[in-house]
Amino acid sequence: MNYLEEYYNNYNEEGRLLSRHGQVEYLTTMRYIRECLNGLADPEILEIGAGTGRYSVTLAKEGYDVTAVELVAHNLEVLRSKLDGSERIRALQGNALDLSALEDNRYDLTMLLGPMYHLYTWEDQLQALTEAVRVTKPGGRILVAYCMNEPTVIMYVFGLNKLRETMDLKMLTEDWHCISEPKDLFQLMRTEDIAALNREVPVERIKLAATDGATNYNRNLIDKMDDETFGKWLEYHFTICERQDLIGASHHTLDILRKLPCCGKNSE
C-alpha cells in the first residue's frame, strides 16, 4: 500500500466536503460545473480522480452521462455503494497518467479535481493534464483543481510553528515554495506554475477561481455559523472568488479551460 492509498483508506474526505467549511469548496466547484454544462444537450462528463463520488454521483443522479475514474480501490467502493443502478454512470479504476482506455475527443466536460494534489513532478502533472485534454472534445471544458502554496506557508509553517522543522528538512526553497514528496501527500502550486502547465497544451483559460478563498483561514468560525450568516459568507465568497489579486492565498483553486480546436499552444 502506498502513501496515497493509506491516506484515503483512513481519511473521511466525504466528511470534509460535508462540513460547513468544506461546503464552500464543494458549492463553488458545483457552481462552475453547472456554468460549464449550461446550454449543452445531453453532455458526456468525465471525472478523473473521482474519489468517493461527491461530484460524479451527484451529477449522475441528476441524469447526466458520467464516467468516473478513480485510482484508490477504497474510494471506488464507496462511490459504487451510493448507486442504485438507475444512474448513467461508469465507475472505473484507473490512473490519471494513463487514460488509454478512453477515446480521444469524447467528453464535453472533463474534471480533474483531485489528481493534481498528488502529482509531484512537472512531467507527471503535464502528463495528467495532457491526458485530460486529449479525451475532451474540441471546444469542451476542462476543470482542474490545485492545492496552493501560500496557505501552507502561512498556516502550517508559521501558524503551527513548523518553521524550524521545515527548514531543517529542506522543505522550502529560497523563495518560499514548499517542496513535496509522496510521503507529504499534497503538491502545492503557485499561479505561475499552473500557467506554465497550460502553455504546454492546446487550451485557453476561461477563468481561474478560488474555490474556498479565505474560508479555511476561518474554518472554526465558519463551522459554527448559523444558516443566515453562512449564506452571507457564501455571498461574499462568490463575489470575490475570481479576484486574481487574492487567488494565490486560497487553499484550493479551480482552473477552467477550453480545449482549442487545433493542436497549437494555448493562450492563458
Number of C-alpha atoms within 10 A of each C-alpha: 6 8 12 16 15 12 14 16 14 9 11 11 16 15 10 14 16 14 14 21 23 21 19 24 24 19 16 19 22 16 13 17 20 11 10 19 18 10 9 9 7 11 17 18 24 27 26 29 25 28 27 25 26 16 18 28 24 15 20 21 17 11 14 19 19 25 22 26 24 25 19 20 17 16 22 21 16 14 20 17 11 14 15 8 8 9 17 16 22 14 19 17 16 18 16 25 19 13 17 13 8 14 11 16 16 18 27 22 26 27 24 24 22 19 25 23 19 21 23 18 12 11 12 16 20 19 18 21 22 19 19 29 26 22 22 25 21 21 17 23 28 32 21 22 22 27 22 25 22 20 21 19 19 14 14 14 19 12 12 11 12 13 15 11 11 16 12 9 9 12 15 17 10 7 6 11 17 20 18 17 13 13 11 12 15 20 22 24 22 17 16 10 11 16 15 13 16 22 15 14 22 21 27 20 17 14 14 22 26 29 31 28 25 18 23 19 17 10 15 12 12 19 15 12 15 10 10 8 12 17 12 11 16 17 11 11 19 20 10 17 21 18 13 14 9 14 24 21 21 24 24 23 28 25 22 21 26 23 24 20 12 11 11 12 14 19 14 15
